[in-house]
Amino acid sequence: MASTKPLSLIPLDLTNIDSQNIKMNNNNTKRLSRLTAILTQLQTKRLLTATNLADKFNVSVRTIYRDIRALEQAGVPIITEEGKAIL
């Protein structure tokens, strides 16, 4: 029978965490939440415009285009037309 060693906790050094890292993590969390919400919107409404999504999430249309591209790169099948997005 193999002997098992008890797990030990590694102390965290929080002195290197700065407000920029925290802000980046908050931005990543916001983006993930927005991507999930956009996906849900596309699944329920089927036809949306980038302008409507930008207004709903209080971001620029360009940000919505980046989010749609990220969803496509993740394998979500999205058909886009000028002014429309269809899931």
Secondary structure, 3 states (H helix, E strand, C coil): CCCCCCCCCCCCCHHHCCHHHHHHHHHHHHHHHHHHHHHHHHHHHCEECHHHHHHHHCCCHHHHHHHHHHHHHCCCCCEEECCEEEC
